[in-house]
Amino acid sequence: MPVPKSLLGRAFTLLSVFTADRPTATLSELSRHSGLPLSTTHRLVRELVAWRALDRDETGRFTIGLRLWELGVLSPGSLDLRDRALPYLEDLFDVTRHNVQLAIRDGLEVVYVERLAAKDAVSVLTRMGSRMPLHATGVGLVLLAHAPHEVQEDALAAPLKQYTRHTVVSAGKLREVLAAVRRDGYAVADRQIEPITYSVAAPVRGRRGDVVAAVSVVVPVETRTDTVVPAVRACGRAISRSLGWR
């Protein structure tokens, strides 16, 4: 992708270097990954630090600043969704005592907008603000199953990353899985990301009945699904009603 010519475009190119896998970066790393000259990077970073869009830690590495986080949580969609969902997510957490997650779709990825976890819950890779592919996560399967047709076709045509030997990487198999999600009203991603966990996910619907988010619980593989599925589906319906769905 060509480097933008506008100042705003270059600033966003610089900020996009930061990901869940790369939460910090040096000045030279920012220059290299963004494709911007070092002098331009230095000038933009200085401005972004002044506005608290970036922070510099004691080692000299840069991180996303608190001001960007403050602005991000003001997004009307995510703020309203999280505020309305949180009481029901807490109820689901109280019942399961495992990782409870709320996610939305952005393109061909899942973005996690809330996560609750007990101290002794099974370890997961996700956190608030992190992204994962649609095909390998419970919430992703729900969101993809109810996405527009063109989004589904784009996802099926793209390379499907394999995380474990159980990850679905066949487009034909993924079509079957998505059909089952629509039929059953929930998704089970069995050892798709890590071989020791599976997730159960259910849709969250908006006022018009369209699927706007997904809720899930990630549990150890030895946990029985029949103890988790009803709770997750009930949580999804409760959040949907709070958003105006009937």
C-alpha positions in Angstrom: 0.0 0.0 0.0 1.5 3.4 -1.0 2.3 5.8 1.8 -0.3 8.5 2.1 0.7 12.1 1.2 -1.6 13.9 3.7 -0.4 14.6 7.2 -3.5 12.9 8.7 -3.0 9.8 6.5 0.6 9.5 7.5 -0.3 9.8 11.2 -2.8 7.0 10.9 -0.3 4.9 9.0 2.1 5.3 11.9 -0.5 4.5 14.5 -1.5 1.3 12.5 1.9 -0.1 13.2 0.7 -1.0 16.7 -1.2 -4.2 17.0 -2.0 -6.8 19.7 1.2 -8.6 18.7 3.2 -5.4 18.5 2.0 -3.2 21.4 5.3 -1.2 21.6 7.8 0.0 19.0 11.0 2.0 18.7 11.3 5.0 16.4 13.2 3.0 13.8 10.6 0.2 14.0 7.9 2.7 13.4 9.7 4.1 10.4 10.4 0.6 9.0 6.9 -0.9 9.4 5.1 2.3 8.3 7.3 2.9 5.3 7.8 6.5 6.3 11.2 8.2 6.3 12.9 8.3 9.7 12.8 12.1 9.7 9.1 12.2 9.0 8.5 9.5 11.6 10.4 11.5 14.2 8.4 14.6 13.5 5.1 12.9 13.6 5.9 10.9 16.8 6.9 14.1 18.5 3.5 15.6 17.7 1.6 12.5 18.7 3.4 12.3 22.0 2.6 16.0 22.7 -1.1 15.2 22.1 -0.9 12.0 24.2 -1.8 9.9 21.2 1.5 8.1 21.9 3.4 7.6 25.1 7.0 6.8 25.6 8.0 4.3 28.3 11.2 4.2 30.4 13.0 2.1 27.8 12.4 4.6 25.0 9.8 2.5 23.3 6.5 4.0 22.2 3.0 2.8 23.0 -0.6 3.9 22.2 -1.4 6.8 24.5 -4.2 7.2 26.9 -5.9 9.9 24.9 -6.5 7.6 22.0 -8.0 5.0 24.3 -10.3 7.7 25.8 -11.5 8.7 22.3 -11.9 5.1 21.2 -14.3 4.2 24.0 -16.5 7.1 23.0 -17.4 5.4 19.8 -21.2 5.4 20.0 -21.6 1.8 18.8 -19.1 0.2 21.1 -19.9 2.4 24.1 -23.6 1.7 23.9 -23.1 -2.0 23.3 -20.6 -2.4 26.1 -22.7 -0.4 28.6 -25.8 -2.4 27.8 -24.1 -5.7 27.7 -22.0 -5.5 30.8 -24.6 -6.5 33.4 -25.4 -9.6 31.4 -21.8 -10.5 30.8 -21.2 -10.3 34.5 -24.1 -12.6 35.1 -22.7 -15.1 32.6 -19.3 -14.8 34.2 -20.8 -15.5 37.7 -22.5 -18.6 36.3 -19.5 -20.0 34.4 -16.4 -18.5 36.1 -14.5 -18.7 32.8 -13.5 -16.2 30.1 -16.5 -14.2 28.9 -16.1 -12.2 25.7 -18.0 -9.7 23.7 -16.9 -9.0 20.1 -17.9 -7.2 16.9 -16.9 -7.7 13.3 -14.5 -5.4 11.4 -14.0 -6.6 7.9 -12.7 -10.2 8.1 -11.7 -9.9 11.7 -13.2 -10.1 15.1 -12.5 -7.1 17.5 -13.0 -7.9 21.2 -14.7 -5.0 23.0 -15.1 -6.5 26.4 -13.6 -9.4 28.3 -14.1 -10.8 31.8 -11.9 -13.5 33.3 -11.4 -15.2 36.7 -7.9 -15.4 38.1 -7.8 -19.2 37.7 -9.7 -19.3 34.3 -8.0 -21.0 31.4 -5.5 -18.8 29.6 -6.6 -17.2 26.3 -4.8 -15.1 23.7 -7.5 -12.4 23.4 -7.9 -9.2 25.3 -9.9 -6.0 24.9 -9.1 -4.3 21.6 -7.3 -7.4 20.1 -8.3 -8.9 16.8 -8.6 -12.5 15.6 -9.7 -14.1 12.3 -13.4 -14.9 11.9 -13.0 -18.5 10.9 -11.2 -19.8 14.0 -13.1 -18.3 16.9 -16.6 -18.9 18.3 -17.6 -15.2 18.1 -16.1 -15.0 14.6 -18.1 -18.0 13.4 -21.3 -16.4 14.7 -20.5 -13.0 13.1 -19.4 -14.6 9.8 -22.5 -16.8 9.6 -24.7 -13.7 9.8 -22.5 -11.4 7.7 -23.5 -10.2 4.2 -23.0 -12.7 1.5 -20.1 -10.9 -0.1 -18.3 -10.8 3.3 -18.8 -14.6 3.6 -17.5 -15.2 0.1 -14.4 -13.0 0.8 -13.7 -14.9 3.9 -14.1 -18.3 2.2 -11.8 -17.2 -0.6 -9.0 -15.9 1.7 -6.3 -18.2 3.1 -7.6 -19.7 6.4 -4.8 -19.6 9.0 -4.2 -22.8 10.9 -3.6 -22.5 14.6 -4.0 -26.2 15.7 -4.6 -29.5 13.9 -8.3 -28.9 14.6 -8.6 -25.5 12.9 -11.0 -25.5 10.0 -9.0 -24.4 7.0 -11.2 -25.9 4.2 -13.6 -23.5 2.6 -16.1 -26.4 2.0 -16.0 -27.4 5.7 -16.3 -23.8 6.8 -19.5 -23.4 4.7 -20.9 -26.4 6.6 -20.0 -24.9 9.9 -21.6 -21.6 9.1 -24.8 -23.3 8.0 -24.9 -25.2 11.3 -24.4 -22.0 13.2 -27.4 -20.4 11.5 -29.5 -23.5 12.0 -28.6 -24.1 15.7 -28.3 -20.5 16.9 -24.9 -20.8 18.4 -21.3 -21.8 17.5 -18.8 -24.1 19.1 -15.2 -23.5 18.1 -13.5 -26.7 19.4 -9.8 -26.4 19.9 -9.5 -24.0 16.9 -7.1 -21.6 18.5 -5.5 -23.6 21.3 -5.7 -27.3 21.8 -6.8 -27.0 25.5 -9.9 -24.8 25.0 -13.1 -24.5 23.1 -15.5 -21.6 23.0 -19.3 -21.4 22.8 -20.7 -18.2 21.1 -24.2 -16.8 20.5 -25.4 -13.8 18.5 -26.4 -10.4 19.8 -29.1 -8.8 17.7 -29.9 -5.1 17.3 -33.3 -3.5 17.2 -34.0 -4.6 13.6 -32.9 -8.2 14.3 -29.6 -8.0 12.5 -26.6 -9.6 14.3 -24.4 -6.7 15.6 -22.1 -8.6 18.0 -21.4 -12.0 19.5 -20.9 -13.2 23.1 -18.8 -16.2 24.1 -17.4 -18.2 26.9 -14.0 -19.9 26.5 -13.6 -23.0 28.7 -11.3 -26.0 29.1 -11.9 -28.9 26.7 -13.1 -31.2 29.5 -16.1 -28.9 30.2 -19.4 -30.3 29.0 -21.0 -28.2 26.3 -24.5 -28.8 27.6 -23.6 -26.8 30.8 -22.4 -23.8 28.7 -24.6 -23.5 25.6 -27.8 -22.5 27.4 -26.1 -19.9 29.5 -24.4 -18.3 26.5 -27.5 -18.3 24.4 -29.5 -16.8 27.3 -26.9 -14.0 27.7 -27.0 -13.2 23.9 -30.8 -12.9 24.0 -30.7 -10.7 27.1 -28.2 -8.3 25.6 -30.3 -8.3 22.4 -33.4 -7.3 24.3 -31.5 -4.5 26.0 -30.6 -3.2 22.6 -34.3 -3.2 21.5 -34.6 -6.5 19.8 -38.0 -8.3 20.2 
